[in-house]
Amino acid sequence: MKRKIPKVIAIAAVSGGGKSTIASCLKEKLGNSIALYFDDYDFKGSEDMIEWIENGCNPNEWDLTPLICEIQSLQTEPLDTIILDFPFAYLHDASSNLIDFTVFIDTPLDLALARRISRDFKHASVEDILGDLDHYISRGRQGYLAMLHTIKPNSDLVVDGTLSISEIADIITEHIDE
């Protein structure tokens, strides 16, 4: 009997858009699956994210070897699904052939920013928070917009990021099963 290879599902969104939360929820909902989180890896790439964005934000400038090797290794395991919290959808050449289905969680930028500040600045000073907001206004927002113009249209499914976690997971599950 031929061995079944796990389906690889990539979840993309802007920072604060819900990638990690949805990946975790799907892992529990789908069972016999594993979730891999982009931020858990140390990738070689641009040292200056804003400069990378201003230069066209080419995903291929990132060496994703650690993640790619882990996906390939997990494809030999008796799993049904590998869920990726992964910002590039199909746009990274070295990983695109490993991905079966991509989802973009379309979260309004104001909501994503509020979530990110709530998550990342729980114990920060007001000055740190205001400094981050100033940076977002002056340069950081460009990265969010770039994802809306590149990653979103290259995803198999776009889901409304204002829906509840369970609603988003249900919609994704329905489409995975199709």
C-alpha positions as CSV (number, residue, x, y, z in Angstrom):
1,M,0.0,0.0,0.0
2,K,1.3,3.5,-0.9
3,R,2.0,5.7,2.0
4,K,-0.1,8.9,2.3
5,I,1.9,12.1,2.5
6,P,0.5,14.8,4.9
7,K,-1.3,17.7,3.3
8,V,0.6,21.0,3.9
9,I,-1.6,24.0,4.6
10,A,0.0,27.5,4.8
11,I,-1.7,30.2,6.8
12,A,-0.7,33.8,5.9
13,A,-1.8,37.2,7.3
14,V,-0.2,40.5,8.2
15,S,1.4,40.7,11.6
16,G,-1.4,40.5,14.2
17,G,-3.7,39.0,11.6
18,G,-4.2,35.7,13.3
19,K,-1.7,33.3,11.7
20,S,-0.5,31.6,14.9
21,T,-3.8,31.5,16.6
22,I,-5.5,29.9,13.6
23,A,-2.6,27.5,13.0
24,S,-3.0,26.3,16.7
25,C,-6.8,26.1,16.4
26,L,-6.5,24.0,13.2
27,K,-4.0,21.7,14.8
28,E,-6.5,20.9,17.5
29,K,-9.5,20.8,15.2
30,L,-7.9,18.6,12.5
31,G,-6.2,16.1,14.8
32,N,-3.2,14.0,13.7
33,S,-1.5,17.2,12.6
34,I,1.3,19.4,13.6
35,A,1.7,23.1,13.4
36,L,5.0,24.9,12.5
37,Y,5.4,28.5,13.3
38,F,7.5,30.8,11.1
39,D,8.8,32.9,14.1
40,D,10.2,29.7,15.8
41,Y,13.0,29.5,13.1
42,D,16.1,31.6,12.7
43,F,16.3,32.4,9.0
44,K,19.0,34.1,7.1
45,G,17.6,37.1,5.3
46,S,17.4,40.9,5.4
47,E,18.6,42.5,8.6
48,D,16.4,45.6,7.9
49,M,12.7,44.6,7.2
50,I,11.8,48.1,6.1
51,E,14.6,48.2,3.6
52,W,13.6,44.7,2.4
53,I,10.0,45.9,1.9
54,E,11.2,49.1,0.1
55,N,13.3,46.9,-2.2
56,G,10.3,44.9,-3.3
57,C,10.0,42.3,-0.5
58,N,11.1,39.4,-2.5
59,P,10.5,36.2,-0.4
60,N,13.3,34.4,-2.2
61,E,15.8,36.6,-0.4
62,W,15.1,34.5,2.7
63,D,16.9,31.2,3.2
64,L,14.1,29.0,4.5
65,T,16.2,25.8,4.7
66,P,15.5,25.0,8.4
67,L,11.7,25.1,7.8
68,I,11.9,23.3,4.4
69,C,14.0,20.5,5.9
70,E,11.5,20.1,8.8
71,I,8.5,19.9,6.4
72,Q,10.3,17.3,4.3
73,S,11.2,15.3,7.4
74,L,7.6,15.4,8.6
75,Q,6.3,14.3,5.2
76,T,7.6,10.8,6.1
77,E,5.6,10.8,9.4
78,P,2.1,9.3,9.8
79,L,0.4,12.7,9.9
80,D,-2.7,13.9,8.0
81,T,-1.8,17.6,8.0
82,I,1.1,19.9,8.4
83,I,-0.1,23.4,9.2
84,L,2.3,26.3,8.6
85,D,2.1,29.8,10.1
86,F,3.8,31.1,7.0
87,P,3.8,34.6,5.6
88,F,4.8,33.9,2.0
89,A,2.0,31.6,0.7
90,Y,3.3,30.2,-2.6
91,L,5.7,33.1,-3.3
92,H,8.9,31.5,-2.0
93,D,10.3,29.3,-4.8
94,A,12.0,26.7,-2.6
95,S,8.9,26.1,-0.5
96,S,6.0,26.5,-2.9
97,N,6.2,22.9,-4.2
98,L,5.8,21.6,-0.6
99,I,2.5,23.5,0.0
100,D,-0.8,22.0,-1.0
101,F,-3.2,24.8,0.0
102,T,-2.7,28.4,1.2
103,V,-5.0,30.6,3.2
104,F,-4.8,34.4,3.7
105,I,-6.6,35.7,6.7
106,D,-7.7,39.2,5.6
107,T,-7.6,41.2,8.8
108,P,-8.2,44.9,8.6
109,L,-5.0,46.7,9.3
110,D,-6.3,48.7,12.3
111,L,-7.4,45.4,14.0
112,A,-4.1,43.7,13.2
113,L,-2.1,46.7,14.6
114,A,-4.2,46.7,17.8
115,R,-3.7,43.0,18.2
116,R,0.0,43.2,17.6
117,I,0.4,46.1,20.2
118,S,-1.7,44.2,22.7
119,R,0.5,41.1,22.2
120,D,3.9,42.6,21.9
121,F,3.8,45.5,24.3
122,K,2.0,44.2,27.4
123,H,4.8,45.4,29.7
124,A,6.2,48.2,27.6
125,S,6.3,51.9,28.4
126,V,4.0,54.4,26.8
127,E,7.1,55.8,25.0
128,D,7.9,52.4,23.5
129,I,4.3,52.0,22.3
130,L,4.2,55.5,20.8
131,G,7.5,54.9,19.2
132,D,6.2,51.7,17.5
133,L,3.1,53.5,16.3
134,D,5.3,56.3,14.9
135,H,7.4,53.7,13.1
136,Y,4.2,52.0,11.8
137,I,2.9,55.3,10.4
138,S,6.2,56.4,8.8
139,R,7.4,53.1,7.3
140,G,6.0,49.9,8.8
141,R,2.5,50.1,7.2
142,Q,4.2,49.6,3.8
143,G,4.9,46.0,4.8
144,Y,1.3,45.3,5.6
145,L,0.1,46.8,2.3
146,A,2.7,44.8,0.4
147,M,1.2,41.6,1.8
148,L,-2.3,42.7,0.7
149,H,-0.9,43.2,-2.9
150,T,1.3,40.1,-3.1
151,I,0.4,37.3,-0.7
152,K,-3.4,37.8,-0.6
153,P,-3.9,37.4,-4.4
154,N,-1.6,34.3,-4.5
155,S,-3.6,32.4,-1.9
156,D,-6.1,29.7,-2.6
157,L,-8.6,31.0,0.0
158,V,-9.1,34.4,1.6
159,V,-11.0,34.4,4.9
160,D,-12.4,37.5,6.7
161,G,-10.1,38.1,9.6
162,T,-12.9,39.8,11.6
163,L,-14.7,36.5,12.1
164,S,-14.2,34.5,15.3
165,I,-11.4,32.0,15.5
166,S,-13.8,29.1,15.4
167,E,-15.6,30.5,12.3
168,I,-12.3,31.0,10.5
169,A,-11.1,27.5,11.4
170,D,-14.5,26.0,10.2
171,I,-14.3,27.8,6.9
172,I,-10.7,26.6,6.3
173,T,-11.6,23.1,7.3
174,E,-14.5,23.0,4.8
175,H,-12.2,24.1,2.0
176,I,-9.5,21.7,3.0
177,D,-12.0,18.8,2.8
178,E,-13.1,19.8,-0.7
